[in-house]
Amino acid sequence: MRRRAAGFLLMGTVIPKRPCAHAGCREWASPGRSYCPRHQEEFDRAREEARKKNLAAIEARREEYRKNADKRRPNASRRGYNSAWSRARKAYIIRHPICAVCGKPATDIDHIIPHKGDKRLFWDSTNWQPLCHECHARKTYEENRERFQINKKREKPKRETVTDERMGILFIP
């Protein structure tokens, strides 16, 4: 028995159907597809499972990296938080006992502009502000948000499009 290829008519061009790519299947795949509808569902399901498995593996690697971040980070003393800082912090809290954001009792001293290792900015008391622990944690999170984000969406580069008005065709170079 001979099989005839069926097709679709699209703007005067016939796009032929082709045999399903699944081994042993005798059905036809829709134009632009490699599998018949039954095997296309199986293929899509398997691809989605593989994608989820891959995302889980990526997330596990990110979590492992985050867990080890403290091991890579210099200790507090090396970052400048030593006994001299402790004394300066206590004196500043005594002079400024109220959180600058919410009005609760201050527990932390925040560097308004993150010093990132700059000793002059670190010790500049005009760059300090008293904060309660909750406000300080919130501010620190906001400053470092991109490090904590799990699924960052990458911006795709915008492509230039050209439209041929006569034929209603969109060209993407």
C-alpha positions in Angstrom: 0.0 0.0 0.0 1.4 3.4 -1.0 1.1 6.4 1.3 0.2 9.8 -0.2 1.7 12.9 1.2 -1.0 15.3 2.3 -0.3 19.0 2.5 -1.6 22.5 3.3 -2.0 25.4 0.9 -0.3 28.5 2.2 -0.3 31.6 0.1 -0.2 29.5 -3.1 2.6 27.2 -1.8 1.9 23.7 -0.8 3.8 22.7 2.4 3.9 18.9 2.4 3.4 16.8 5.5 6.2 14.4 6.3 6.4 11.1 8.1 6.6 11.1 11.8 10.2 11.0 13.1 9.3 8.4 15.8 10.8 5.0 14.9 8.1 2.7 13.5 5.3 5.3 13.4 3.4 5.4 10.1 1.5 8.6 10.8 2.1 12.1 9.3 3.5 15.1 11.0 2.0 18.5 10.6 3.9 21.0 8.6 6.7 22.5 10.6 6.7 19.5 13.1 8.8 16.4 13.2 6.3 14.2 15.0 2.7 13.2 14.6 0.3 14.7 17.2 0.5 11.6 19.5 4.3 11.5 19.5 4.6 15.3 19.6 2.9 15.2 23.0 5.4 12.6 24.2 8.3 14.6 22.8 7.0 17.8 24.4 6.5 16.1 27.8 10.0 14.5 27.7 11.5 17.9 26.7 9.7 19.6 29.6 10.9 17.0 32.1 14.4 17.4 30.9 14.1 21.2 31.2 12.8 20.9 34.7 15.6 18.5 35.6 18.2 20.9 34.2 16.7 23.8 36.1 16.8 21.8 39.3 20.5 21.0 38.7 21.2 24.7 38.0 19.4 25.7 41.2 21.3 23.1 43.2 24.6 24.5 41.9 23.5 28.1 42.7 22.5 27.0 46.2 25.9 25.3 46.7 27.6 28.5 45.5 25.6 30.6 48.0 26.3 28.2 50.9 30.0 28.5 50.2 30.0 32.3 49.7 30.8 32.9 53.4 33.8 30.7 53.1 35.2 32.8 50.3 34.4 36.1 52.1 37.0 37.6 54.3 36.2 37.5 58.0 34.8 40.5 59.8 38.1 41.6 61.3 39.8 41.6 57.8 36.9 43.7 56.5 37.6 46.3 59.2 35.1 45.3 61.9 37.6 45.1 64.7 37.7 46.3 68.3 38.2 49.9 67.1 35.0 49.6 65.1 33.2 48.1 68.1 34.1 51.1 70.2 33.2 53.6 67.5 29.9 51.8 66.9 28.9 51.8 70.6 29.7 55.5 70.9 27.6 56.3 67.8 24.7 54.2 69.1 24.8 56.1 72.4 24.7 59.5 70.6 22.1 58.3 68.0 19.8 55.7 69.7 16.8 55.9 67.3 16.5 54.1 63.9 16.7 56.6 61.1 14.0 54.8 59.1 11.3 53.5 61.5 12.0 55.1 64.9 12.7 51.9 66.8 15.8 51.6 69.0 18.9 51.4 66.8 21.0 48.3 67.0 23.1 48.5 63.9 25.2 51.2 62.2 24.8 51.3 58.4 27.2 52.8 55.9 24.9 55.0 53.8 27.2 54.6 50.8 28.6 51.0 50.9 32.4 51.3 51.6 33.4 48.1 49.7 36.8 48.1 51.4 37.5 51.8 51.2 38.9 52.6 54.7 38.3 56.3 54.4 34.6 55.8 53.6 34.4 53.1 56.2 35.6 55.5 59.0 33.7 58.6 57.7 31.0 59.1 60.4 29.0 61.3 58.1 28.5 58.2 56.1 26.9 56.3 59.1 23.3 56.1 60.1 21.7 54.3 63.0 19.2 51.5 62.0 17.3 48.8 63.8 18.2 45.3 62.7 15.1 44.8 60.5 15.7 48.1 58.5 19.4 47.3 58.2 18.7 43.8 56.8 16.2 45.2 54.4 18.6 47.9 53.1 21.4 45.4 52.7 19.2 43.1 50.8 18.1 45.9 48.5 21.7 46.9 47.9 22.7 43.3 47.1 19.4 42.2 45.4 21.0 41.0 42.2 23.3 38.6 44.1 20.2 37.0 45.8 18.0 36.8 42.7 17.5 33.2 41.5 15.9 33.6 38.1 17.2 36.7 36.5 15.6 37.5 33.2 18.2 38.3 30.6 17.3 41.1 28.3 17.4 40.0 24.7 19.0 42.4 22.3 16.4 44.2 20.2 16.5 43.3 16.5 15.6 45.8 13.8 12.5 44.9 11.8 11.6 46.1 8.3 8.1 46.0 6.9 7.3 45.8 3.3 3.9 47.6 3.2 3.0 46.4 -0.3 3.1 42.7 0.5 2.6 42.9 4.3 5.8 41.0 4.9 7.9 41.5 8.0 11.6 41.0 7.5 13.9 40.3 10.4 17.5 40.7 9.4 
